[in-house]
Amino acid sequence: MTEQSYSPAQYKKNFVIHLAERCFLLFGENLLVFSQEVLIGLFKALSATPNVIGIAFGATKLNYLIQIFTARWVEAKPKKKSFLVWSGLVFRAPFLVIPLALWFFGINQPAVALAVAIGGLWLHWVLNSIMNPPLFDLYGDTIPNRSRFFSYKVVAGAITGTVAALAVKRLFKDLPFPTKYTVLFLAAFAFAMVSWLLFTRVLDNPRKQVPERCNFSLGNYLLSTVKLIPRDKRLAVFMAGRITNEICFSWLFVVTLEYLQRFKLGDAALGNAMLFRFVPAIFVAYLAGRFSERFGPRRSLVVGASALVAMWVMAMSIYSPQLYLLVYLFMTAHLSIWSACEPDVMLLISPPDSRVAYMTVMMFIPNTIGALTAPLGGLLAQRLGANAVFALATAISIVSLGFFVLLEFMRMPESSLAAEKA
């Protein structure tokens, strides 16, 4: 259980600081790790095949395996902020290392630059997977209106992503390789460090009692955590929906590869795809947040899952480069709704005194499965063509939609968070 130790005014100030911190970090990540378009363009410029690109993206999901070794250690910390501050420095290091590798090796030794880029991306996501459960615990304890916060966070990401897309269009038009990527990633590093400075000002968790399972051996801790799934039907249904959704999400890179290959486009066209991903997200995320406040975040996930089904169908059937951008519009609808509403659903399902364990389960298992299926998407695209991937993803996304419809009708536990009492 938590102790109430902050005033309502402090919670409101914390809301603003967290939102500002996310804005700067999202700008950096939209220029680097969150923009699959930029990474795919970089990997292609470094002569990576679709199969290698699939493995690279799959490796980012496999990082969640690290959680099974760190979850007990993280959950045993009564307060989480200090850990998040210092691990956040390593989390941002690839933003600097990757552009330096491109500058020194991008032309003469592209294989070295590619290895550093993939390794840096992997390190970033390792820290992301370790930091997410305690970060969500921090959100749950110190942010009163979570639906609004998560929707505003996605809106902020969409706005910064739009600026990033315009920067990509300009830089990729005016600068040669690897200068354009080097400048882009160094800018990402600068914004990410501003976000780190802001994060040092956020509120820490009120001190909590450490759950008894943290005293277990690692094996027994993991066993007790996995047993949460059969004991909680809501968690089991959500996990099924999230696993099938994660499989589809791990194949989104094929959409961009096909956009470039089907219409024989250069990497300057990536700016158009990014604009169609980020500009509509400004409005979609805001509306998703308002819809979630009124009707609940679970119903929003149903709408987002429906958009994913429509996206895969359109990717199979559109053969005009202009109309194909509509695929990115539906991708945006899915990702924006998912990003704005899924975290709130995860916090609704998680009891306050077991939040880190629940978050670990909900992140580790689906993302690990996504990691294993991402290379399959690249392999299928390489051997059978992108439409084979799109057809299979359509069927899986329909199954995912069914699980979220079922979750919509399930009763949620009462929330007792200290932040919501403020």
Wavefront OBJ file of the C-alpha trace (Angstrom):
o trace
v 0.000 0.000 0.000
v 1.052 3.616 -0.524
v 1.114 6.590 1.824
v -0.431 9.906 0.716
v 2.475 12.370 0.945
v 1.877 14.974 -1.788
v -0.657 17.791 -2.096
v -3.110 18.172 -5.026
v -1.059 21.165 -6.246
v 2.084 18.999 -6.351
v 0.263 16.315 -8.349
v -0.854 18.924 -10.898
v 2.675 20.316 -11.228
v 3.990 16.768 -11.602
v 1.512 16.179 -14.447
v 2.952 19.162 -16.354
v 6.602 18.224 -15.722
v 6.036 14.632 -16.838
v 4.282 15.842 -19.978
v 7.084 18.293 -20.828
v 9.695 15.586 -20.198
v 7.877 13.203 -22.527
v 7.688 15.893 -25.238
v 11.466 16.263 -25.399
v 12.102 12.518 -25.177
v 9.492 11.728 -27.809
v 11.043 14.247 -30.176
v 14.346 12.438 -29.821
v 12.772 9.007 -30.145
v 10.623 10.026 -33.124
v 13.843 11.022 -34.883
v 15.495 7.728 -33.983
v 13.949 4.618 -32.461
v 10.187 5.238 -32.816
v 10.420 6.163 -36.490
v 10.589 2.820 -38.236
v 10.699 4.750 -41.520
v 14.024 6.403 -40.606
v 15.535 3.176 -39.269
v 14.435 1.185 -42.311
v 15.930 3.856 -44.571
v 19.177 3.686 -42.584
v 19.328 -0.110 -42.626
v 18.669 -0.179 -46.378
v 21.398 2.430 -46.937
v 23.756 0.126 -45.016
v 22.777 -2.779 -47.334
v 20.650 -4.764 -44.844
v 18.274 -7.379 -46.352
v 14.581 -7.653 -45.298
v 15.463 -10.717 -43.218
v 18.200 -8.822 -41.355
v 15.829 -5.885 -40.801
v 13.246 -8.297 -39.367
v 15.850 -9.767 -37.009
v 16.937 -6.238 -35.980
v 13.409 -5.212 -35.058
v 12.746 -8.584 -33.453
v 15.822 -8.157 -31.258
v 14.318 -4.975 -29.801
v 11.321 -6.996 -28.603
v 13.473 -9.849 -27.297
v 14.980 -7.358 -24.873
v 11.960 -7.897 -22.648
v 13.560 -11.204 -21.653
v 15.781 -9.050 -19.438
v 12.726 -8.224 -17.341
v 12.558 -11.729 -15.900
v 15.958 -11.146 -14.273
v 15.393 -7.550 -13.148
v 11.702 -7.484 -12.107
v 12.263 -8.782 -8.558
v 15.142 -6.365 -7.964
v 13.130 -3.400 -9.290
v 9.929 -4.305 -7.428
v 11.884 -4.568 -4.162
v 12.679 -0.833 -4.332
v 10.123 1.069 -2.176
v 10.756 4.136 -4.376
v 11.579 4.066 -8.071
v 12.742 7.537 -9.158
v 16.463 7.235 -8.341
v 16.763 4.026 -10.361
v 14.952 5.628 -13.314
v 17.175 8.727 -13.251
v 20.498 6.866 -13.429
v 19.401 4.133 -15.826
v 17.960 6.931 -18.000
v 21.477 8.102 -18.828
v 22.434 4.710 -20.306
v 19.014 4.601 -21.998
v 19.952 7.756 -23.949
v 23.565 6.775 -24.779
v 22.748 5.124 -28.168
v 21.396 8.469 -29.378
v 25.044 9.633 -29.364
v 26.888 6.404 -30.200
v 24.953 5.586 -33.395
v 25.613 8.893 -35.231
v 29.295 8.748 -34.308
v 29.516 5.235 -35.774
v 27.773 6.405 -38.945
v 30.155 9.330 -39.312
v 33.284 7.217 -38.961
v 32.207 3.938 -40.616
v 29.083 4.645 -42.706
v 30.906 4.937 -46.049
v 33.965 2.691 -45.848
v 32.744 0.018 -43.411
v 28.938 -0.070 -43.615
v 28.768 -3.495 -41.942
v 30.407 -2.034 -38.820
v 28.018 0.935 -38.827
v 25.054 -1.435 -39.246
v 26.224 -3.600 -36.329
v 26.620 -0.532 -34.085
v 23.207 0.815 -35.137
v 21.470 -2.487 -34.371
v 23.439 -2.891 -31.133
v 22.614 0.643 -30.032
v 18.950 0.119 -30.808
v 19.077 -3.125 -28.811
v 20.698 -1.416 -25.798
v 18.096 1.350 -25.866
v 15.262 -1.170 -25.797
v 16.952 -3.258 -23.082
v 16.828 -0.237 -20.799
v 13.325 0.586 -22.023
v 12.099 -2.880 -21.035
v 13.728 -2.650 -17.594
v 12.505 0.894 -16.917
v 8.884 0.561 -18.082
v 7.395 -1.307 -15.057
v 8.815 1.105 -12.429
v 7.954 4.074 -14.675
v 4.331 2.932 -14.876
v 4.377 2.449 -11.116
v 5.529 6.062 -10.807
v 2.726 7.190 -13.136
v 0.148 5.208 -11.189
v 1.142 6.763 -7.872
v 1.788 10.385 -8.886
v -0.521 11.233 -11.845
v -4.221 11.699 -10.946
v -5.867 11.811 -14.407
v -4.120 9.045 -16.300
v -6.478 8.876 -19.325
v -5.844 12.538 -20.039
v -2.108 12.229 -19.402
v -1.607 9.298 -21.765
v -3.694 10.903 -24.525
v -1.849 14.232 -24.172
v 1.433 12.309 -24.228
v 0.513 10.750 -27.573
v -0.642 14.142 -28.893
v 2.736 15.570 -27.871
v 4.468 12.675 -29.602
v 2.429 13.282 -32.755
v 3.274 16.999 -32.810
v 6.973 16.365 -32.261
v 6.785 13.547 -34.804
v 5.349 15.959 -37.369
v 8.256 18.337 -36.805
v 10.614 15.345 -37.052
v 9.012 14.323 -40.369
v 9.508 17.821 -41.789
v 13.134 17.714 -40.605
v 13.604 14.339 -42.309
v 12.173 15.669 -45.599
v 14.498 18.672 -45.512
v 17.651 16.901 -44.340
v 17.214 13.929 -46.650
v 16.727 16.279 -49.599
v 19.689 18.567 -48.921
v 22.345 16.390 -47.257
v 24.273 13.301 -48.439
v 24.625 9.977 -46.623
v 25.714 9.548 -43.837
v 25.629 13.271 -42.900
v 21.827 13.443 -42.957
v 21.474 10.569 -40.471
v 24.306 11.875 -38.279
v 22.724 15.329 -37.941
v 19.303 13.801 -37.314
v 20.494 11.502 -34.518
v 22.650 14.141 -32.819
v 19.552 16.352 -32.629
v 17.719 13.389 -31.079
v 20.453 13.094 -28.438
v 20.199 16.789 -27.530
v 16.427 16.633 -27.016
v 16.676 13.373 -25.085
v 19.118 14.939 -22.614
v 16.763 17.874 -21.993
v 14.096 15.305 -21.139
v 16.475 13.649 -18.650
v 17.041 16.951 -16.859
v 13.283 17.477 -16.602
v 12.786 13.948 -15.260
v 15.031 14.733 -12.295
v 12.290 17.176 -11.165
v 9.319 14.762 -11.086
v 7.799 13.402 -7.865
v 8.972 10.084 -6.474
v 6.577 7.298 -5.428
v 5.233 7.499 -1.892
v 7.092 4.798 0.025
v 5.411 1.370 -0.246
v 5.622 -1.935 1.495
v 7.732 -4.403 -0.489
v 5.662 -7.464 -1.569
v 6.574 -10.761 0.104
v 7.384 -12.393 -3.243
v 10.448 -10.122 -3.527
v 12.002 -12.219 -0.756
v 11.641 -15.402 -2.840
v 14.435 -16.867 -4.932
v 14.436 -15.712 -8.573
v 12.809 -18.955 -9.739
v 10.034 -18.811 -7.149
v 9.478 -15.113 -7.810
v 9.015 -15.764 -11.525
v 6.715 -18.708 -10.806
v 4.532 -16.627 -8.492
v 4.394 -13.855 -11.113
v 3.382 -16.146 -13.993
v 0.661 -17.684 -11.788
v -1.054 -14.296 -11.847
v -2.394 -15.119 -15.333
v -4.613 -18.166 -14.546
v -5.733 -16.503 -11.291
v -6.958 -13.326 -13.015
v -9.332 -13.796 -15.987
v -9.084 -10.139 -16.952
v -5.319 -10.433 -17.189
v -5.564 -13.657 -19.215
v -7.954 -12.147 -21.800
v -5.920 -8.958 -22.073
v -2.749 -11.002 -22.521
v -4.309 -13.010 -25.356
v -5.335 -9.800 -27.122
v -1.981 -8.187 -26.530
v -0.002 -11.203 -27.782
v -1.918 -11.399 -31.072
v -1.698 -7.610 -31.453
v 2.053 -7.703 -30.783
v 2.575 -10.279 -33.538
v 0.892 -7.901 -36.005
v 2.780 -4.926 -34.601
v 6.107 -6.726 -35.118
v 5.360 -6.892 -38.872
v 4.633 -3.196 -39.415
v 8.126 -2.714 -40.861
v 6.980 -4.767 -43.886
v 4.447 -2.004 -44.677
v 7.258 0.529 -45.147
v 9.523 -1.892 -47.013
v 6.676 -2.621 -49.434
v 5.948 1.110 -49.814
v 9.515 1.687 -50.991
v 9.796 -1.463 -53.116
v 6.309 -1.679 -54.660
v 6.530 1.865 -56.038
v 10.347 2.027 -56.441
v 10.736 5.072 -54.180
v 13.857 6.607 -52.638
v 14.311 7.350 -48.934
v 13.124 10.958 -49.427
v 9.602 9.490 -49.653
v 9.919 8.405 -46.016
v 9.082 11.953 -44.954
v 5.654 11.617 -46.610
v 4.976 8.376 -44.761
v 6.030 9.973 -41.471
v 3.697 12.947 -42.040
v 0.776 10.596 -42.612
v 1.712 8.803 -39.408
v 2.137 11.837 -37.171
v -0.177 14.658 -38.329
v -3.435 12.661 -37.954
v -2.158 11.269 -34.633
v -2.461 14.750 -33.102
v -6.231 14.615 -33.495
v -6.733 10.866 -33.111
v -4.874 10.692 -29.780
v -6.756 13.674 -28.351
v -10.124 12.226 -29.393
v -9.098 8.800 -28.062
v -8.312 10.349 -24.688
v -11.656 12.154 -24.509
v -13.478 9.018 -25.680
v -11.595 6.991 -23.066
v -12.541 9.410 -20.275
v -16.216 9.143 -21.219
v -16.594 5.490 -22.228
v -13.508 3.830 -20.724
v -10.144 2.909 -22.279
v -11.158 -0.679 -23.061
v -13.737 0.422 -25.633
v -11.068 2.595 -27.241
v -8.849 -0.473 -27.683
v -11.675 -2.150 -29.607
v -11.784 0.812 -32.013
v -7.993 0.723 -32.369
v -7.973 -3.029 -33.046
v -10.597 -2.494 -35.778
v -8.342 0.111 -37.420
v -5.497 -2.443 -37.474
v -7.643 -4.970 -39.341
v -8.585 -2.318 -41.906
v -4.925 -1.311 -42.323
v -3.761 -4.798 -43.290
v -6.636 -5.204 -45.769
v -5.744 -1.886 -47.420
v -2.038 -2.786 -47.577
v -2.952 -5.876 -49.598
v -5.253 -4.115 -52.039
v -3.794 -0.639 -52.792
v -1.404 -0.260 -55.736
v -1.193 3.529 -56.017
v 1.669 5.322 -54.202
v -0.659 8.180 -53.245
v -3.478 5.962 -51.974
v -1.002 3.702 -50.171
v -0.429 6.576 -47.745
v -3.933 5.790 -46.434
v -2.387 2.617 -44.998
v -0.276 4.879 -42.780
v -3.416 6.785 -41.821
v -5.006 3.622 -40.418
v -1.686 2.599 -38.877
v -1.714 5.974 -37.128
v -5.257 5.424 -35.871
v -4.283 2.079 -34.363
v -0.985 3.208 -32.840
v -2.409 6.474 -31.473
v -5.413 4.836 -29.824
v -3.239 2.015 -28.527
v -0.614 4.362 -27.083
v -3.227 6.642 -25.516
v -5.452 3.953 -23.970
v -3.510 0.708 -23.459
v -1.397 2.013 -20.541
v -4.569 3.033 -18.699
v -6.061 -0.440 -19.234
v -2.860 -2.013 -17.910
v -3.023 0.146 -14.790
v -6.732 -0.652 -14.349
v -5.980 -4.378 -14.401
v -2.971 -4.108 -12.065
v -3.548 -3.981 -8.263
v -1.556 -1.048 -6.788
v 0.538 -3.309 -4.532
v 1.443 -5.661 -7.431
v 1.845 -3.175 -10.244
v 5.458 -3.984 -11.171
v 4.736 -7.733 -11.332
v 1.619 -7.233 -13.457
v 3.400 -4.796 -15.769
v 6.289 -7.215 -16.191
v 3.926 -10.011 -17.222
v 1.966 -7.772 -19.593
v 5.128 -6.476 -21.270
v 7.501 -9.428 -21.157
v 5.396 -12.237 -22.646
v 3.787 -10.386 -25.611
v 6.991 -8.560 -26.551
v 9.039 -11.750 -26.403
v 6.572 -13.445 -28.751
v 6.713 -10.361 -30.989
v 10.493 -10.663 -31.046
v 10.281 -14.258 -32.224
v 7.713 -13.514 -34.943
v 9.331 -10.325 -36.360
v 12.022 -12.265 -38.308
v 9.256 -14.525 -39.617
v 7.603 -11.463 -41.170
v 10.839 -10.512 -42.903
v 11.396 -14.090 -44.107
v 7.851 -14.424 -45.475
v 8.142 -11.058 -47.224
v 11.447 -12.082 -48.791
v 10.275 -15.503 -50.001
v 6.517 -15.181 -50.609
v 6.055 -11.434 -50.967
v 4.582 -8.770 -48.704
v 0.969 -9.711 -49.467
v 1.488 -13.091 -47.772
v 2.478 -11.231 -44.597
v -0.473 -8.859 -44.959
v -2.963 -11.729 -45.375
v -1.677 -13.602 -42.317
v -1.629 -10.377 -40.266
v -5.245 -9.692 -41.243
v -6.369 -13.033 -39.813
v -4.367 -12.588 -36.591
v -5.586 -9.009 -36.084
v -9.208 -10.202 -36.341
v -8.507 -12.666 -33.500
v -6.929 -9.840 -31.480
v -10.032 -7.707 -32.028
v -12.187 -10.532 -30.639
v -10.228 -10.663 -27.373
v -10.526 -6.904 -26.841
v -14.271 -7.068 -27.480
v -14.466 -9.737 -24.755
v -12.367 -7.603 -22.379
v -14.770 -4.698 -22.892
v -17.541 -6.690 -21.190
v -15.455 -7.835 -18.217
v -15.735 -6.069 -14.876
v -12.635 -4.208 -13.697
v -11.451 -4.121 -10.047
v -12.022 -0.972 -8.027
v -9.035 1.395 -8.088
v -7.579 2.611 -4.799
v -4.598 4.674 -5.944
v -3.502 7.456 -3.661
v -3.130 9.782 -6.625
v -6.789 9.365 -7.553
v -7.873 10.361 -4.051
v -6.200 13.730 -4.409
l 1 2 3 4 5 6 7 8 9 10 11 12 13 14 15 16 17 18 19 20 21 22 23 24 25 26 27 28 29 30 31 32 33 34 35 36 37 38 39 40 41 42 43 44 45 46 47 48 49 50 51 52 53 54 55 56 57 58 59 60 61 62 63 64 65 66 67 68 69 70 71 72 73 74 75 76 77 78 79 80 81 82 83 84 85 86 87 88 89 90 91 92 93 94 95 96 97 98 99 100 101 102 103 104 105 106 107 108 109 110 111 112 113 114 115 116 117 118 119 120 121 122 123 124 125 126 127 128 129 130 131 132 133 134 135 136 137 138 139 140 141 142 143 144 145 146 147 148 149 150 151 152 153 154 155 156 157 158 159 160 161 162 163 164 165 166 167 168 169 170 171 172 173 174 175 176 177 178 179 180 181 182 183 184 185 186 187 188 189 190 191 192 193 194 195 196 197 198 199 200 201 202 203 204 205 206 207 208 209 210 211 212 213 214 215 216 217 218 219 220 221 222 223 224 225 226 227 228 229 230 231 232 233 234 235 236 237 238 239 240 241 242 243 244 245 246 247 248 249 250 251 252 253 254 255 256 257 258 259 260 261 262 263 264 265 266 267 268 269 270 271 272 273 274 275 276 277 278 279 280 281 282 283 284 285 286 287 288 289 290 291 292 293 294 295 296 297 298 299 300 301 302 303 304 305 306 307 308 309 310 311 312 313 314 315 316 317 318 319 320 321 322 323 324 325 326 327 328 329 330 331 332 333 334 335 336 337 338 339 340 341 342 343 344 345 346 347 348 349 350 351 352 353 354 355 356 357 358 359 360 361 362 363 364 365 366 367 368 369 370 371 372 373 374 375 376 377 378 379 380 381 382 383 384 385 386 387 388 389 390 391 392 393 394 395 396 397 398 399 400 401 402 403 404 405 406 407 408 409 410 411 412 413 414 415 416 417 418 419 420 421 422
